[in-house]
Amino acid sequence: MTKKRLTSYLLLLLSGSLSVFWGVSLQRTAPARALDFKLLYFAARCASQQCDPYQSTQIERFFQAQERDRSLDSTIRRVETHLTYPPTIFSVVAPFALLPWETARVLWLIVSAVCLLIAAYLMWHLGAKYAPDPVLLLICFLIANCQIIFLTENAAGLAVSLCIIAAWCMVENRFVAVGVLCLALSLIIKPHDAGFVWLFFLLAGASHRKRAIQTLLLAVVLSVPAIVWISHVSPHWAQEWNSNLAITAGRGDTSDPGPSSVTGHTPNMIISLQTIFSLIQDEPHFYNTATYLVFAPLFLLWAFKVVRDRFSQESSWMAFAAIVPLTMLVTYHRPYDAKLLLLAIPACAMLWAKGGKVARWAFALTSAGVFFTADIPLGMIVVFAERLHLEPIGLMGKALTILLDRPAPLVLLAMSIFYLTVYLRSVAYKPASEHARLENVEGQA
């Protein structure tokens, strides 16, 4: 092992550890202590005692009863009562719910952190073949800014990491069975994070379509026990789930993409394109329709290219670089979901190795995408915007609010358009040394 490679390993480990320890240390004072895992944990326990986890009143009563248990962590004061996760996630959470609270959350943290580090290592190992220094810089910065994942213990940390591991396994054709399992688990945890990655393999054809079908079948098999279980304790879970989604997406609530959202001026803000269009007209019909109109042509071009393109490892990573930022824009996503941008870094490295203007644009836009969805920069942006006292009133006020208060959606859109353009042009994504070798071979012929 070379000294430079060992240094890279240590930097990756240090960057990931920074997020873990900083996020956990914030739990001492932050009201969002283990907020997301706490809800899933108690919802699973609630269901195990014939309590409906999708009924806010029932889960609230269940939690109050648990509070009187002396074995429960005394720092837990409350739990969110509107469960917005699909019942499939209980296939993953149920084993943790069998354990005492403190043991379960520590184990959840360890699994999430280890999976994130593995995902980061795989993307670094792949991208370092083309551009070791830029790749190391981008990945270290990205995984050093995952504090919210470990503060709230959000399921995105596990879902995103498993999705990245699965993509590497399937594209590189190594440990394929592991990849199928990881992608299936990612789909049942957060389908809106892994969905388009799975769709790529379905559209890519040949053996990759077979793997996508295997993944879907495995996800169904893993989900059936949870769905049967929840259907037994909550016969009307589908209606109740939709009701919870509607409540949390209501004006001023946590999942509202509009300017009055309670999380709209925090580092945990929503980064979908709806947050931009809501400043123009804060009506769901308007901002959802406008988002879909922007998304649809870009997605159709991408899907057409995937279907028509001949599969290769290089083109696969370029396809991921185009669709991953677009994934963040069309549906509800937050900065912790954007850690999926790790999948764009290999494509950035491949273009960097080509050199020229395209290389500079690739690095600039990928860096901007990583930067403006990172926890620490977003915290700085929030403080900066608050001091400016921005108000989305009038054309100038709305433009300044978009540019200074919520730049992430625009950066992600620019990043997606750039990589889609490169992908559609079918550039030969080979390092400069490989191009030179091919030219010499052709000259000798």
N, C-alpha and C positions, 0 to 999 in steps of 0.2 A: 504494500500500500504506500503510495507516494505521500509526501508531506502535504501537498496541496489538497489531495483528496481527503486526507484525515482532517485538515482544517475545514473543508467544506462540510464534512459530517458534523463536526463540533458546532459550526455556525448554525446548521439546520436544527440541531438539538437545542442549542441555546435560544434560538428564535422561538421555537415551539414552547420551550419551558417558560419563556418570558410571558407568553399569553396565558399559560395555565396558572402560574403562580400569581400573576397580576389579577387575573379574573377571579381566582379563589380568594385573594386578599380583599377584593372589593366586596365580597359577600358579607364581610363583617359589619358593614355599615349600609350597604345598598338595600333598598326595599325589594329589589328583584332577585334576592338570594334564591338560587336554584328554582326560579319561578316555573320554568317550563317542565323540567323533569318532575318537580313536586306535583304538578297537576296530573301528569301521566301516571305517576306512582300511586297517588291516592285514588285516581279514577279506576285503576286496575284493582286495587284493594276493595274499593267500593263495589265493583262488579262481582268480586269473589264472594261478597256477602249479600248477593241478590239486591244490590242497590243500583239504580239507573245512573250511569256516569254522565249521561247527556242531559239529565235533569238538574239544573243548577241548585234547586232547593234541596234535593236529596244528597248531592255531593257536599253541599255546605253543612248539612246536618251530620253527615258521616265524618267530615273533617273536625267538626266541633267535638264529636265523641272521641276522636283520636287525640285531640289536644289534651284531654284529661288523662291520657296514658303517660305515665312518668317516663317511659322509655323513649318518648318522642322528643326530638331536638327542641329544646326550650326556646331557641331563637326563631322558630317558625311561628309566625303570628296569624297567617291567613293563607289561603290557596285560591287561585282563580277558579271560578265555578262554571264557566262556559267553555266546554271542551270542543275544540274545532278540528281536532285530528280525526281522521277516519278510523273505524274500528280495527282495520288491518294492523295498526301500529301495536295493538295489544299482543300480537304474536311475538313481538320483540320485547315489550316492556314487562309482560307477565312474569318471566323468570326473575327479573329484578324485584318485582313486587312481593316475591316470596321471602325476600330478605328483610331484616330490620332497616329502617330508614337510612341511618348513617352509613351502614355497610353498602346499601344499594346505591346511594348517590356517589360514594367514593369509587365503587366499581364502575359506575356509569362514566364518571370523569376519566378514569384510567383507560377504559375501552375507547372513549372518544378521542383522547389525546394520542394514544398509540396509533389508532387508525389515521388520524390527521398527519402524524409524522411519517407513517408509511406512504401515504398518498403524496406528501411533499417530496419524499426521497425518490419515489418512482418518477415523478415529473422532472426532478433535478437530474437524475441518472440519464433520462432520455434526452433532455435538452442540452446537457453538458457535452454531448457528442458534437454539437454544432456551435454553441456559444457559452462556454462554461461560466464566464464572469457575469454577463448580463442575467443569465438564468438564476444563478445563485443569489444575486442581488434582489431580483423580483420575488423569488420564492421565500427568502428569508424575511423580506419586508411583509409579505402577505401573511405568513404564519405567525409573525410577531404581532399581528393586529387582529387577533381572534379573542380578545378579552370578553366580549359580550357572550360568545358561545359558552365560555367556562363560567361566566358570572351567572347566567340564567340556566346553564346546563341544557341548552336547547338541542333538540333532536337533529337539527341541521348539521351539527358537527359530525355526527355519525353518518347521516344520510349522504352528505356531500363526499365525505372521505371514502365511503364504500363505493360510491358511483365512480370516483376517480380511479380507485384500485381496479374496479371492474373494467373500465375503459382500457386501462393499460394491459390487463390480462388478455382481453379479446383482440385488441389491435395488434399487440406484439405476439399473439398466439402462444402465450405461456401461462401455465396454470389456469387453463380455460374454465375448468370446473369451478375453481375458486371465483373466477370472474362472474360466472353465471349466478352463483350463490350471492355474491356481494351486490350485484345489480338487482337481484330479486328482493333482497332485504332493503336496499335503498328505495325501491319502488313502493314497498309496503309501508315504509316510514314516512317519506315525503315524495309522493309521485310527481309533484310539480317541479321538483329539483332534478330528478333522474329521468323524467319522461322523454325529453327530446334526445337524450343520449341513447336510451333504449330504441327510440324511433329510428335513429341513424342506422343501427344494426339491422333493424327490420327492413329498411329501404335499401341497404347496401347489397342485398342479395346473396346467393350462394350459401356458403357455410355460415355466414354472419346472420342471415335471416333465420337459419336453423337455431343458432344460439339465442337470438331474440325470442323465438317461440319457446325454447326451453326455459328461458328466464321468466317469461310470462306464465307458463304452466307451473313453474316452481313457486312463483309469487302467489298464484291462486291456491296451490296446495298449502303453502304456509299461512295463507290468510283465512282459509275456510274454518279452522278451529276457532279463531278469534271472532269471526263473523257469526258463527253458530252460537258461541258463548254469549256475545253481546245481544244477539237477537232474542235469546232466552230471557235475559234480565231486562232488556229494553226492546220490546216488540216494535216500538215506533221510533227506533233510533235514527232512521233516515230523515224523518220530518224534524225531529229534535235537533239533529246535527245541522240541518239547513237553517233552522231557527237560530241556533247559536252563531252560525256564520253571518247571518243577517244582522244579529244584534251587535257583534263585534265590528262589523263593517259599517254600522250606523254612524251618522254624523257626529264627530267628536270622540268616537270610541277608538280603541287601539288599532283596528285594522282599516280605519277610514283613510283613504289616500288623499283626502281633501286638506285644505289649509287649516282646518280646525281640529285635526287629529291630535290626540294627547301625546302621540309619539312622533309627530311631524317635525318637532324642533328638538330632537334628541339624536344621539349617535345611532339609535336603533330605528331610525326613520324608514318608511317604505321607500323602495328605490324603483318601483315599476313606473312605466310611462304615464300611468293615470295621475301620478302626483304632479306632473307638468300640466296636463290638460285640465286638471281640476282647478288650477289657478285662472284659467280662461273662463270656465263655467263649472261651478261646483255642483254638477248633477251627474249621478252615476251613468245614466243613459248616454250623456254626451261624452264624458271622458272614457268610458269603456268602448264606445263605438269608435272614437277617434284613435284609441290605442290599437284596436283590431285592424283599422284601415291602414295604419302604418306597418303593423306586424305582418299582415297577410301577404303582400307582394314579396317581401323579403323572405318569408318562410317558404313560399311556393317556389321561388327561384332556387333556394337552398335544397328543397326536397327534389326538385327536378334534376339538379346537378348530381345529388347523391345517387338517384336512380340510374342516371345515364353514365355516371363516371365509372371507370374501371377501378376496382378497389386496390388501394395501396396504403402502406402505413403512413406515408407522407401526406397523401390527400385526406386521410382520415383525421389526422390532427388538425389540418386546415379546416375541415368541416366542423370540428368541435369548436375551434376558435371563432367561427362565424355564428354558430347557433347558441353557444353558452351565454354570451351577453344578451342575445335576443330573448333567451329564456327568462332572464331577469326582468324584462320589460313588459311582457304581455300579461303576466298574472302576479298575484300578491307575492312579493319577495322583499326581504330585508338584507342588510349588509352581510349578515352571517351566511345567507344563502349564496352570496356572491363569491365565497371562497371557492366556488366551482370554477372560477376563472383560472385556477391552477391548470385546467385542461387546455387553456389557450397558450400557455407558456412554451410548450414544444413547438408550436407553429411559429411563434415569435422568434425562437432560436433558429429555426430553419431559414426564415427570411433574413435574419441577421447575418447568417453565414453567406448569403448571396451578395450582401453588400449593396451599396447604392441608396437611392432615395427610398425605395420600398422598405429596406432594412430600417432606416431611420424612422419612417412612419410607423412601422410595426412596433418598434420599441417604445416610441413616444405614446402611442395610443394604448398599448398594453400596460405601460407604466401608469398612465392616467386612469385606466380602468381599475387597476389594483389600488392606486392611491385614493381615489375618490369613493371607494367602497371599504376602505380600511377604518378600523375603529378609532384610532388616535387622530388621524386627519379629520374624520367626521366630527369628533368632539371639538376640535379646533374651529371647524367651519361653523358649528352651532354657536359657539361663544362669539365668534366674529360677527355672525349675522345678528345675534341678539344685541350687540353693542351698536350696530347700525340702525336698529329699530326699523327694519324693513317692513313695509306694508304692501300687500299685493293689490294696490289700488291704482287704476290707470295703467296705460300701456307701459310706461317707464317703470312703475313700481312692480308690475308683474314680471317684466324682463329682468330687473335686478334681483328679484326674489328667486327666479329660476336659476340665474347664473351664479349668485352668491350663496344662496341658501340650500339649493338642491341640484347641484351640478351632475350628480351621478347618473341619472337616466340619460342625459344628453351625451355624456362621455361613453356610456355603454352602447348607445345607438350608433355613434360614430365608429366605435370599435367594431361593431357587428357589420356595418356597411363596408368598412375597409377590408376585413377578412373575407367577407362574402364576395367582394369584387375580385380579390386575388384568387379566391377559390374558383370562381367562374371562369377566370382566364386560364385555368389549368397550367399554372406556372410549374416548371419542374423543380420541386422543392428538394434540391440536393445541395450539399455544401460545395463551396468553391473548388475544393480539391477534387471532388467527384466530377464536376463539370470539366475540369482540366484533363482528368484522366480519360473521359469519354471523347474529348476533342482530339487527344493524342491517338486514341484507338482509331477514330474515324480518319485522321490524317494518314496513318500508316496503311489503312485499307485503300 
